Amino acid sequence: MKNHISRRRVLQTIATTFAVSSLPQFSQAADIKSTAGATHQFAIGETDFLLNGKRLQIRCGEIHFARVPREYWQHRLKAIKAMGLNVVCAYLFWNYHEWHEGQYDWQGQRDAAEFCRLAQQEGLWVILRPGPYACAEWEMGGLPWWLLKHEGNFLRSSDTRFIEPAARWLREVGRVLGPMQITRGGPILMVQVENEYGFFGSDLAYMRLMRKIMLNAGFDVPLFACNPTNAVVRSHIPELFSVANFGANPEQGFKALAEVQKGPLMCGEFYPGWFDTWGTPHKRGDMGKVIRDLDYMLKVNGSFSLYMAHGGTSFGLWAGCDRPMRPDTSSYDYDAPISEAGWMGDKFAQFRAAITPYLLPGETITEAPPTNPVIAIPAFKLAETAAVMANLPAAVIHAVSPQAIEHYNISRGLIAYSTTLSAGPDGVLEATLVRDLAWVFIDGKAAGVMDARSRRFRVNLPARARPVKLEILLYTIARVNFGMEMHDRKGVHGPIHFIAKTGSSSNPEKQLINNWEIRALDFGADARLPALDWQPIVSDKFASADVMKPAFWRGSFSVDTVGDTFLDVSSWGMGAVWVNGICLGRFWNIGPTQTMYLPGPWLKPGQNEIVVLDLSGPERSEIAGLKLPVLDQLRPEKDFFPRNNRSQLMLAGLFPVHEGSFLAGSAQQEIRFAKLAFGKQFCLESLDDFDGKGFAAVAEIELFDHDGKIMSQATWTIAYADSEESVREDGSALNAINGQASDHWHTALNGKIALPHPHRLVIDLGSKIKISGFRYTPRQGSDDATGRIKTYRVFIGESLVSAAN
């Protein structure tokens, strides 16, 4: 590959479709007259992006205006510019602007056009990513919840139930942001069509339809598609310019692009860090490798977009959920070069230093903006409480058997289910499905918790001498934002049964529980608090069961001057926080995040009000504002169901359904079995590894059903892993089934001393399924990445793991 390309020919056409021998159909050129009076032209040439006929190496940084207080947009854009970047990449989240069907909101914090204007004012071009699907660790990947009122799996397909509202959305985007294109004097250079579709499906006609919708919406700048390296070849269409997403190994990423098109090389998402999920270690990027890869891209004339240059915060209830069910933290710090609060430290300086030698003629790097003021707030107590169950709305939904909340036009929040349970012996309450967490009460007394993360939908109930009131309080954390699992319909799903323990194990007495009353505190788009009946706390001692029930808490604090701070919520259980009516996001004492970012502009001199929703109860009702965040403190002992590490394998006497050897390298590999296998649990056994260091690592495992199609992972859980790294990095086994190739399961490092092979990973599929094969994604990265499996065996059966009591 040549380091510099001499030919820089502009393709002289702006037609929607055209034919140029050996050239792709994505190239377009655009002439505009900017507000400053200068005429500009942007085009995609054979080897370069071209601005006014001159080579433009795109050095882009992604920030999401929805994750940054509007008052700080300009500060963050100045920081982007000061790092040496010349473009900012901006996502639109469809559900952020159309929470209710047909009602669009572009005001205040949602003013995307103003964000683009500010970028242009700071001398930055814009790459727009309008969806309709975004991912981005955002609620349902940016898709609106009301789509789920329809039955079935139809998202991101040509089904009219998806295409028609998506087309309306994109026409609305064109109306609002079309004038911001470079063709009309604005800063938008390119617009993305869909997002990483190759990770989701293979319907290229769908991508062509989405492209047509974008054109009909009035976008006349170059359109492009992005996909992970492993998906570029199978998802490319020549009508769209392709870019590759990766966090390592740019050589392979650029090679994948060269296989499908002739044009400039670009990494659409280059990952300097990663996002956090509740209950897993805080992620940190390897700056040595990041800077080496960045330097390689710049040397070979590659363009890039840092994802994220500044992550920010998923304020409100917008944080998404990794699949199959691993909710994301509200902090979206991402270990990015510009921190959650906009700080620019050593990582920022390293990026700036790496970019400086590659500035284009006439370019200079601006000075970084000053850090915004930071304050500490002395500890204060919250003195009032309002029990959730005592503050439910009067409106009642009557249901024989509960359905998904979308069926009742409920978007998200707290949903209470109540009925009468007849007298009887002790037994088990069992729901068909619970999304996400549910607390069960008998006559107001806590009986247990149901948890979608581990698919625990059963709670033991005591014997009853008389009929009792049975209540279930459901909390929706977040809809899955990735894969087929985005069809994530929330609620307690019926039928619901009571299984008496008096029956035999083979024929238990099973009582169908019907006739439910449902009440909902629907938090809506901006998580607005309802009117609450506040009661004073009469004692600081939390011995009372009434105090420990799910409740809202209220207090106030005073500041002389405003500034950013980080609320210490480590003494609280799990829930959400509001300050002066603005929802800051979610907290959960299991970590890794133990603080919540509170931007200074949302405070006021003097008294400020705070409300905390705590569903599991605090250790003490106290909060302080810290000057530094706590992003890396795990407390697994605080979880509802601490992980049971005593599971035992039961492979003795079993024959593998398949055995073989993987190819070396990081490419995805598809394995087909000689005949269909049938079972509830899937075990991948690693017998040795390519580098001989004794580790095992897997980026992703996907299974093919009896028709050869990729299965949904919505019902999957990890049944067993012989070990997993949780100290030096997040090597948890769930990484192997979360759809993210950039992270991985890795066996315990133990001071670089590997446990001996074999290593085993067992996935519970939720039910018995016919399996025709699997797709294996090795750990990504450079050729020396540890743990890539060489020889392996696969076992499939009804029960490959026995959990010790």
C-alpha positions in Angstrom: 0.0 0.0 0.0 1.4 3.4 -0.9 2.0 5.9 1.8 1.0 8.9 -0.3 -1.2 8.9 -3.4 -0.2 11.2 -6.2 -3.4 11.0 -8.3 -6.2 13.1 -6.9 -8.9 13.2 -9.5 -12.3 14.5 -8.6 -15.2 12.5 -10.0 -17.1 15.1 -12.0 -20.6 14.0 -11.3 -23.3 14.5 -8.7 -25.8 12.1 -10.3 -27.6 9.6 -8.0 -26.4 6.7 -10.2 -23.8 6.6 -12.8 -21.3 4.3 -14.5 -17.6 5.0 -14.5 -15.3 2.1 -15.4 -13.7 0.5 -12.3 -15.1 3.2 -10.0 -17.8 2.8 -7.4 -21.1 4.5 -7.6 -20.8 6.4 -4.3 -18.8 9.3 -5.5 -20.4 12.7 -5.6 -19.1 16.2 -5.8 -20.8 19.3 -4.2 -20.4 23.0 -4.7 -21.6 25.4 -2.0 -21.3 29.0 -1.0 -20.7 29.2 2.8 -22.0 31.8 5.1 -18.6 33.3 5.1 -18.8 33.8 1.4 -16.2 31.2 0.4 -17.1 28.7 -2.3 -16.3 25.1 -1.4 -16.4 21.8 -3.1 -16.3 18.4 -1.5 -15.9 15.0 -3.3 -14.8 11.5 -2.9 -12.1 10.7 -5.4 -10.3 7.6 -6.4 -7.7 7.8 -3.6 -8.6 10.8 -1.5 -11.4 12.9 0.0 -11.2 16.3 -1.7 -12.1 19.7 -0.4 -11.9 22.4 -3.1 -9.9 19.9 -5.2 -7.3 19.4 -2.5 -6.6 16.3 -0.4 -8.6 16.2 2.8 -7.5 13.7 5.4 -10.5 13.4 7.6 -9.5 13.5 11.3 -12.8 13.1 13.0 -14.0 12.8 16.6 -17.4 11.6 17.7 -19.4 13.3 20.3 -23.2 13.0 20.9 -24.9 16.3 21.6 -27.6 14.4 23.6 -24.9 13.3 26.0 -23.5 16.8 26.6 -25.3 19.7 28.3 -26.2 22.2 25.6 -24.3 24.9 27.7 -21.1 22.8 27.1 -21.5 22.1 23.4 -19.1 24.8 22.3 -16.6 23.9 25.0 -16.5 20.3 23.8 -16.2 21.4 20.1 -13.3 23.6 21.0 -11.6 20.7 22.7 -12.2 18.5 19.6 -10.5 21.2 17.4 -7.6 21.6 19.9 -6.9 17.9 19.7 -6.0 18.3 16.0 -9.3 17.1 14.5 -11.0 18.8 11.6 -14.4 17.0 11.6 -16.9 16.1 14.2 -19.2 13.1 13.9 -22.7 13.4 15.2 -25.4 10.8 15.8 -29.1 11.4 15.8 -31.1 9.2 18.1 -34.6 8.7 16.5 -36.3 8.1 19.8 -34.8 11.2 21.4 -36.6 13.3 18.8 -39.8 11.2 18.3 -40.6 9.6 21.7 -44.3 9.7 20.7 -45.2 8.7 17.2 -45.6 11.8 14.9 -44.4 14.3 17.6 -41.0 15.6 16.8 -38.8 17.6 19.2 -35.8 19.7 18.0 -35.8 22.2 20.9 -33.3 23.0 23.6 -31.0 20.0 24.3 -32.4 18.4 21.1 -31.4 21.3 18.7 -29.2 19.3 16.3 -29.1 22.2 13.8 -27.6 24.5 16.4 -25.0 21.9 17.2 -24.0 21.8 13.6 -23.9 25.6 13.4 -21.6 25.7 16.5 -19.3 23.1 14.9 -19.1 25.3 11.7 -18.4 28.3 13.9 -15.4 26.5 15.4 -14.0 25.6 12.0 -15.2 21.9 12.1 -16.9 20.0 9.3 -19.6 17.5 10.3 -20.3 13.9 9.4 -24.0 13.1 10.2 -25.3 9.7 11.3 -29.1 10.0 11.4 -30.0 6.3 11.7 -32.7 5.2 11.7 -30.7 2.7 13.8 -27.7 4.0 15.8 -26.7 1.5 18.5 -24.3 3.7 20.5 -25.2 2.1 23.9 -28.5 4.1 23.7 -32.0 3.0 24.6 -33.1 0.5 21.9 -30.3 1.7 19.7 -32.1 4.9 19.0 -35.3 3.2 17.7 -38.5 4.4 19.3 -40.3 2.1 21.8 -43.7 2.5 20.1 -42.5 0.3 17.2 -42.8 -2.6 19.6 -46.6 -2.2 19.8 -46.5 -4.4 16.7 -45.9 -8.1 17.2 -43.0 -10.1 15.8 -39.5 -9.4 14.8 -39.4 -6.8 12.1 -37.0 -4.0 13.1 -34.3 -3.1 10.6 -36.1 -4.8 7.7 -38.1 -3.9 4.7 -41.3 -4.7 6.6 -43.7 -1.7 6.2 -44.2 -1.6 10.0 -40.6 -0.4 10.2 -39.9 1.2 6.8 -42.8 3.6 6.8 -42.1 5.3 10.1 -38.4 5.2 9.4 -38.9 7.0 6.1 -41.1 9.6 7.8 -38.3 10.1 10.4 -35.6 10.6 7.7 -37.8 13.0 5.8 -38.1 15.0 9.0 -34.3 14.9 9.4 -33.9 16.1 5.9 -36.3 19.0 6.6 -34.3 20.1 9.7 -30.7 19.3 8.7 -30.9 19.3 4.9 -30.0 23.0 4.9 -26.9 22.2 6.9 -25.3 20.2 4.1 -22.2 21.6 2.4 -24.3 21.7 -0.8 -26.3 24.5 0.9 -23.7 26.4 2.8 -23.5 24.2 5.9 -20.8 22.0 7.4 -22.2 18.5 6.7 -19.8 16.7 4.4 -21.2 13.1 4.4 -24.3 11.3 5.8 -24.4 7.7 6.9 -27.0 5.2 5.8 -28.2 2.9 8.6 -25.4 1.6 10.9 -23.3 -1.6 11.0 -26.0 -3.5 9.2 -23.5 -6.3 8.4 -23.5 -7.2 12.0 -27.3 -7.6 12.0 -28.4 -8.9 8.6 -27.6 -9.8 5.0 -30.5 -8.2 3.1 -28.7 -5.9 0.7 -32.0 -4.9 -0.9 -32.9 -3.4 2.5 -29.7 -1.3 2.4 -30.5 -0.1 -1.1 -34.0 0.8 0.1 -32.5 2.8 3.0 -30.2 4.6 0.6 -33.2 5.5 -1.7 -35.1 6.9 1.4 -32.1 9.1 2.3 -32.0 10.5 -1.3 -35.7 11.1 -1.2 -35.3 12.9 2.1 -33.2 15.5 0.3 -29.6 14.4 1.1 -27.3 15.2 -1.8 -23.9 14.9 -0.2 -22.0 11.6 -0.4 -23.7 8.8 1.5 -21.8 6.0 3.2 -22.1 2.8 5.2 -20.0 1.6 8.0 -19.4 -2.0 9.1 -16.9 -3.8 11.4 -13.9 -5.2 9.5 -15.3 -8.8 9.5 -18.6 -7.6 8.0 -17.4 -5.2 5.3 -17.2 -7.7 2.4 -20.5 -9.4 3.0 -22.5 -6.2 3.5 -21.0 -3.8 0.9 -23.2 -2.4 -1.9 -21.4 -0.4 -4.6 -23.9 2.5 -4.4 -22.6 3.4 -0.9 -19.1 4.4 0.1 -17.9 1.9 2.7 -15.8 2.6 5.8 -14.6 0.0 8.3 -15.0 0.1 12.1 -12.3 -1.3 14.3 -10.3 -0.8 17.5 -7.1 -2.5 16.4 -5.4 -3.9 13.3 -6.0 -1.1 10.8 -4.1 -3.0 8.2 -6.8 -5.7 8.1 -9.5 -3.1 8.2 -8.1 -1.2 5.2 -7.5 -4.4 3.4 -11.2 -5.3 3.7 -12.1 -1.9 2.2 -9.7 -2.4 -0.7 -11.4 -5.7 -1.5 -14.8 -4.0 -2.2 -14.1 -0.6 -3.6 -11.6 1.8 -5.1 -11.5 4.9 -3.0 -9.9 6.6 0.1 -9.5 4.5 3.2 -11.4 5.4 6.3 -12.0 3.9 9.8 -15.6 5.0 10.6 -15.2 4.1 14.3 -11.7 3.9 15.9 -12.0 2.9 19.5 -9.6 4.5 22.0 -11.6 3.0 24.9 -14.8 1.2 25.6 -18.1 1.6 27.4 -19.0 0.2 30.8 -21.8 -2.1 31.9 -23.2 -2.6 35.4 -21.3 -5.3 37.3 -18.2 -5.4 35.1 -14.8 -3.7 35.4 -14.3 -0.2 34.1 -12.8 -0.3 30.6 -9.5 1.4 29.7 -7.9 1.6 26.3 -4.2 0.6 25.7 -2.8 3.9 24.7 0.4 2.4 23.3 -1.5 0.3 20.8 -4.0 3.1 20.1 -1.3 5.6 19.2 0.6 3.1 17.1 -2.6 2.3 15.1 -3.4 5.9 14.7 0.0 6.7 13.4 -0.3 3.8 10.9 -3.6 5.2 9.6 -2.2 8.7 9.2 1.0 7.4 7.4 -0.9 5.5 4.8 -3.2 8.4 4.0 -6.1 6.9 6.0 -8.9 8.9 7.5 -10.6 8.1 10.8 -13.2 9.0 13.4 -12.5 8.5 17.0 -15.3 6.7 18.8 -15.5 8.3 21.2 -13.4 11.5 21.2 -15.7 12.6 24.1 -18.3 10.2 25.4 -20.2 12.3 27.9 -23.1 11.0 29.9 -26.3 9.1 29.1 -28.4 11.5 31.1 -32.0 10.6 32.0 -32.9 7.0 31.2 -31.2 6.9 27.8 -28.4 4.5 28.6 -28.8 1.3 26.6 -28.3 -2.4 27.3 -25.8 -4.9 25.9 -27.2 -8.2 24.8 -28.5 -10.6 26.0 -29.2 -8.4 29.1 -26.3 -6.4 30.5 -27.4 -2.7 31.1 -24.9 0.1 30.4 -23.9 2.6 33.0 -25.1 6.2 32.7 -21.5 7.4 32.6 -20.3 7.2 29.0 -16.8 8.3 29.8 -15.5 5.6 27.4 -11.9 6.3 28.7 -12.0 8.9 25.8 -9.3 11.5 25.4 -11.8 14.1 26.5 -13.3 12.9 29.8 -17.0 12.7 30.8 -16.7 16.2 32.3 -14.7 17.6 29.4 -11.2 17.3 31.0 -8.2 17.0 28.7 -5.4 15.1 30.3 -2.5 12.9 29.2 -4.6 10.9 26.7 -5.7 14.1 25.0 -2.1 15.3 24.9 -0.9 12.0 23.3 -3.5 12.2 20.5 -2.6 15.9 19.9 1.1 15.0 19.7 0.4 12.1 17.3 -1.7 14.1 15.0 0.4 17.3 14.8 3.0 15.9 12.3 0.2 15.1 9.8 -1.5 18.5 9.7 -2.3 19.5 6.2 -0.7 22.6 4.6 -2.0 25.7 6.3 -3.5 23.9 9.3 -2.7 24.8 12.8 -3.8 23.4 16.2 -5.7 25.7 18.4 -5.3 26.0 22.2 -7.4 23.8 24.4 -10.2 25.5 26.2 -9.9 25.9 30.0 -11.4 23.2 32.2 -14.8 24.2 33.6 -15.0 24.9 37.4 -15.4 21.9 39.7 -16.8 22.1 43.2 -17.2 19.9 46.2 -20.5 19.7 48.1 -20.4 18.7 51.8 -22.4 15.6 52.7 -26.1 16.2 53.4 -29.0 14.0 54.3 -32.3 13.4 52.5 -35.1 13.9 55.0 -38.3 13.0 53.1 -39.5 9.9 51.5 -42.4 8.7 49.3 -43.1 5.0 49.0 -43.5 3.9 45.3 -46.5 1.6 46.0 -48.3 4.4 47.9 -47.8 6.9 45.0 -49.1 5.0 42.1 -51.6 6.7 39.8 -55.3 6.1 40.2 -55.7 4.9 36.5 -55.9 1.1 36.4 -55.4 -1.3 33.5 -57.3 -4.6 34.0 -55.7 -7.7 32.4 -56.6 -11.3 32.7 -52.9 -12.1 32.1 -50.2 -9.4 31.7 -48.8 -8.6 28.3 -45.8 -6.5 27.3 -46.1 -2.9 28.6 -46.0 -1.5 25.0 -49.3 -3.2 24.5 -50.7 -0.9 27.1 -49.1 2.2 25.6 -46.5 2.4 28.5 -43.0 3.4 27.5 -40.8 2.8 30.5 -40.6 3.3 34.2 -42.2 1.6 37.2 -45.1 -0.8 36.7 -47.1 -2.3 39.6 -49.1 -5.5 39.1 -51.5 -6.7 41.8 -54.0 -9.5 42.4 -55.3 -11.8 45.1 -53.5 -15.1 45.8 -55.7 -17.7 47.5 -54.8 -19.5 50.7 -52.5 -22.5 50.2 -49.2 -24.1 50.9 -45.8 -22.7 50.2 -44.5 -22.8 46.6 -43.0 -20.9 43.7 -44.4 -17.9 41.8 -43.3 -18.2 38.2 -43.6 -15.7 35.3 -43.1 -16.5 31.7 -40.8 -13.6 31.2 -39.7 -10.5 33.2 -38.0 -7.5 31.6 -36.1 -6.2 33.6 -36.2 -6.4 37.4 -39.2 -7.2 39.5 -39.8 -7.1 43.3 -42.5 -9.5 44.6 -44.5 -8.6 47.8 -47.1 -10.6 49.8 -49.3 -8.3 51.8 -46.6 -5.6 51.5 -43.8 -7.8 52.7 -40.9 -8.5 50.4 -40.7 -12.1 49.1 -38.0 -11.9 46.5 -36.6 -10.5 43.2 -36.9 -11.6 39.6 -34.0 -10.7 37.4 -33.8 -10.8 33.6 -30.0 -10.8 33.6 -29.9 -14.3 34.9 -33.4 -15.3 33.7 -34.6 -15.8 37.2 -38.3 -15.6 36.9 -39.2 -17.6 40.0 -39.7 -16.5 43.6 -40.4 -18.7 46.6 -43.7 -17.8 48.4 -44.7 -18.8 52.0 -47.7 -20.8 53.0 -50.9 -18.7 53.4 -53.7 -19.4 55.8 -56.0 -16.8 54.0 -56.1 -15.0 50.7 -53.3 -12.4 50.4 -52.5 -9.4 48.2 -49.8 -10.4 45.7 -47.9 -7.4 44.2 -45.1 -7.2 41.6 -43.2 -4.0 41.1 -41.4 -4.0 37.8 -38.5 -1.6 36.9 -37.5 -1.2 33.2 -33.7 -0.5 33.1 -33.1 -0.2 29.4 -34.0 -1.8 26.1 -31.3 -3.8 24.3 -29.5 -1.6 21.7 -27.9 -4.3 19.5 -28.9 -7.3 17.4 -32.2 -9.1 17.0 -32.7 -8.7 20.8 -33.8 -5.1 20.3 -37.3 -6.6 20.1 -37.1 -6.1 23.8 -40.7 -5.8 25.0 -40.8 -4.8 28.6 -42.9 -5.9 31.5 -44.0 -9.0 33.4 -45.3 -11.4 30.7 -47.9 -13.9 31.5 -49.1 -16.5 32.0 -48.1 -16.4 35.6 -48.4 -19.5 37.8 -48.1 -20.5 41.4 -46.6 -24.0 41.7 -47.4 -25.6 45.1 -44.7 -27.7 46.7 -47.2 -30.3 47.8 -47.4 -31.9 44.3 -44.9 -34.4 43.0 -41.8 -33.1 41.2 -43.0 -34.8 38.0 -46.6 -33.5 38.3 -46.6 -30.4 40.5 -49.8 -28.6 41.3 -49.8 -25.6 39.0 -52.3 -22.7 39.6 -52.8 -20.1 36.9 -52.9 -16.6 38.4 -55.2 -14.3 36.5 -57.1 -11.0 36.9 -54.4 -8.4 37.4 -54.6 -4.7 38.1 -51.8 -2.7 36.5 -50.7 0.8 37.4 -47.7 2.6 35.8 -45.4 5.5 36.6 -44.4 6.1 33.0 -41.3 8.3 33.1 -41.5 9.2 29.4 -38.9 10.8 27.3 -37.3 13.1 29.9 -38.0 11.0 33.0 -40.2 13.7 34.5 -41.1 13.1 38.2 -44.8 12.6 39.1 -46.5 14.4 41.9 -45.5 12.6 45.1 -46.9 12.5 48.7 -43.8 13.3 50.7 -43.5 12.1 54.3 -40.7 13.1 56.8 -38.2 10.5 57.9 -38.7 10.0 61.6 -35.5 8.1 62.3 -32.1 7.8 60.8 -32.1 4.0 61.6 -33.2 1.9 58.7 -34.6 -1.0 60.8 -38.2 -0.3 59.6 -39.3 -2.4 56.7 -41.4 0.5 55.5 -38.3 2.6 55.1 -36.6 -0.1 53.1 -39.4 -0.5 50.5 -38.9 0.9 47.0 -39.2 4.7 47.5 -38.4 8.2 46.3 -36.2 10.3 48.7 -36.0 14.1 48.7 -33.5 16.6 50.2 -31.8 19.8 49.4 -28.3 21.3 49.4 -26.9 24.7 49.1 -23.9 26.0 47.0 -22.4 29.5 46.9 -21.0 29.1 43.4 -22.0 26.6 40.7 -19.6 24.2 39.1 -19.3 20.6 37.9 -19.4 17.9 40.6 -19.8 14.2 41.0 -22.5 13.0 43.4 -21.3 10.1 45.6 -24.1 7.6 45.6 -22.1 4.6 46.9 -24.3 4.3 50.0 -27.5 3.9 47.9 -28.9 0.7 46.3 -30.1 1.1 42.7 -32.3 3.6 41.0 -32.1 7.1 39.5 -31.3 10.7 40.6 -32.9 14.0 39.8 -31.4 17.4 40.6 -33.7 20.5 40.1 -36.0 18.3 38.1 -33.4 17.0 35.7 -32.7 13.3 35.7 -28.9 12.7 35.8 -29.2 9.0 35.1 -29.2 5.6 36.9 -27.0 4.4 39.7 -26.4 0.9 41.0 -24.1 0.0 44.0 -22.6 -3.0 42.2 -20.5 -0.6 40.2 -18.2 0.1 38.6 -19.6 3.6 38.6 -20.1 5.0 42.1 -20.7 8.6 41.3 -23.0 10.6 39.0 -21.8 13.6 36.9 -23.7 16.8 37.8 -22.9 19.6 35.3 -22.5 23.0 36.8 -25.1 24.7 34.5 -27.8 22.6 36.1 -27.1 24.0 39.5 -28.1 27.4 40.9 -26.6 29.5 43.7 -28.4 28.8 46.9 -30.8 25.9 47.4 -31.0 23.0 45.0 -33.4 20.1 45.2 -32.5 16.4 44.8 -34.7 13.4 44.5 -33.4 9.8 44.6 -35.4 6.8 43.5 -34.0 3.8 45.4 -35.6 0.4 44.7 -33.5 -1.7 47.0 -32.8 0.7 49.9 -29.8 2.8 51.0 -27.3 2.0 53.6 -27.6 5.6 54.7 -29.6 8.5 53.2 -26.6 10.7 52.6 -25.0 12.2 49.5 -21.9 14.4 48.9 -20.5 16.1 45.8 -16.9 15.0 44.9 -14.3 16.7 42.8 -13.3 13.5 41.1 -15.5 10.7 39.7 -15.4 7.1 41.0 -15.7 4.9 37.8 -13.8 1.8 38.8 -15.2 0.3 42.0 -16.9 -3.0 41.7 -19.0 -4.4 44.5 -20.4 -7.8 43.3 -21.4 -8.7 46.8 -24.2 -6.0 46.6 -25.9 -7.7 43.6 -29.2 -9.4 44.0 -27.8 -12.8 43.0 -24.0 -12.9 43.6 -22.4 -15.1 40.9 -22.2 -18.8 41.8 -18.8 -20.0 40.9 -19.4 -23.6 42.1 -21.1 -24.9 39.0 -19.7 -28.2 37.8 -19.3 -29.6 34.3 -20.9 -32.9 33.4 -19.1 -33.8 30.2 -18.0 -37.3 31.3 -19.1 -40.0 28.9 -20.3 -37.4 26.3 -19.1 -37.4 22.8 -18.6 -34.0 21.0 -20.9 -33.2 18.2 -18.0 -31.6 16.4 -14.3 -31.1 16.7 -11.7 -29.3 14.6 -9.2 -26.6 14.4 -9.8 -22.9 13.8 -7.7 -20.9 11.3 -5.1 -18.5 12.7 -5.9 -14.8 12.7 -8.8 -12.6 13.7 -11.2 -13.3 10.8 -14.7 -14.7 11.6 -15.1 -18.4 10.9 -18.3 -20.3 10.2 -18.6 -23.9 11.2 -21.3 -26.3 9.9 -22.0 -29.6 11.6 -22.3 -32.8 9.7 -25.8 -33.3 11.1 -28.2 -31.3 13.3 -27.5 -31.2 17.0 -30.3 -30.8 19.6 -29.9 -29.4 23.1 -30.3 -26.6 25.6 -26.6 -26.0 26.4 -23.7 -25.4 24.1 -20.1 -26.0 25.2 -17.0 -24.7 23.4 -13.9 -26.6 24.7 -10.5 -25.1 23.9 -7.8 -27.8 23.7 -4.9 -25.5 22.9 -4.1 -22.0 21.5 -2.0 -20.6 18.7 0.6 -18.8 20.8 1.1 -21.6 23.3 0.6 -19.5 26.4 -2.3 -21.5 27.7 -5.1 -18.9 27.6 -8.4 -19.1 25.8 -10.3 -16.1 24.5 -13.5 -15.7 22.4 -14.8 -12.4 21.0 -18.2 -13.8 19.9 -20.1 -17.0 19.5 -23.3 -17.1 17.4 -25.3 -20.2 16.6 -27.1 -21.3 13.4 -30.5 -22.8 13.7 -31.9 -25.7 11.7 -32.4 -23.5 8.6 -28.9 -22.1 8.8 -30.0 -18.7 10.1 -28.3 -16.9 13.1 -30.3 -17.3 16.3 -31.5 -14.6 18.6 -29.5 -14.6 21.9 -32.3 -13.0 24.0 -32.8 -16.1 26.1 -29.1 -17.0 26.5 -27.1 -16.9 29.7 -23.6 -18.1 30.7 -24.0 -21.4 32.5 -20.2 -22.0 33.1 -16.8 -20.7 32.4 -13.7 -22.4 33.9 -12.3 -18.9 34.6 -12.6 -15.3 33.5 -10.3 -12.3 33.9 -11.9 -9.5 35.9 -8.9 -7.5 37.3 -6.5 -6.5 34.6 -9.3 -6.3 32.0 -12.9 -7.1 31.5 -12.7 -10.7 30.3 -16.1 -11.8 31.5 -17.7 -14.7 29.8 -20.8 -12.6 28.9 -18.6 -10.8 26.4 -18.7 -13.9 24.2 -22.5 -13.5 23.6 -23.0 -9.7 23.6 -22.6 -9.1 19.9 -19.5 -6.9 20.4 -16.4 -8.2 18.6 -14.3 -5.5 20.2 -14.4 -7.2 23.7 -14.0 -10.8 24.6 -14.1 -13.6 27.1 -10.6 -14.2 28.4 -9.5 -16.9 30.9 -7.9 -15.6 34.1 -4.5 -14.1 33.7 -3.4 -14.8 37.3 -0.2 -12.8 37.0 0.4 -14.1 33.4 0.4 -17.7 34.6 -2.3 -19.5 32.6 -4.5 -22.2 33.9 -3.9 -25.4 31.9 -6.1 -26.4 28.9 -8.7 -27.5 28.4 -10.8 -24.3 28.9 -14.6 -24.5 28.6 -17.4 -22.0 28.1 -21.0 -23.3 28.4 -23.9 -21.2 27.1 -27.5 -22.0 28.3 -29.8 -21.3 25.4 -33.0 -21.1 27.5 -34.7 -24.0 25.7 -33.9 -27.0 23.6 -33.0 -25.9 20.1 -31.8 -27.6 16.8 -28.3 -26.3 16.0 -26.7 -26.7 12.6 -23.4 -24.9 13.3 -21.8 -21.8 14.8 -20.0 -18.6 13.9 -16.8 -18.0 15.8 -15.1 -14.6 16.1 -11.6 -14.8 17.6 -10.3 -12.2 19.9 -9.6 -9.1 17.8 -6.4 -7.2 17.7 -2.9 -7.7 16.4 -1.4 -11.1 15.5 0.1 -11.4 19.0 -3.3 -11.3 20.8 -3.3 -14.0 23.4 -6.0 -16.7 23.7 -6.9 -17.4 20.1 -8.1 -21.0 20.1 -6.5 -23.5 17.8 -8.0 -27.0 18.4 -11.5 -27.3 19.9 -14.4 -29.5 20.6 -18.1 -28.7 20.8 -20.6 -30.4 23.1 -24.4 -29.9 23.0 -26.8 -31.4 25.4 -29.8 -31.0 27.7 -27.7 -30.2 30.8 -23.9 -29.9 30.6 -23.6 -28.1 33.9 -24.8 -28.9 37.4 -25.0 -26.0 39.8 -23.9 -26.9 43.4 -26.3 -25.9 46.1 
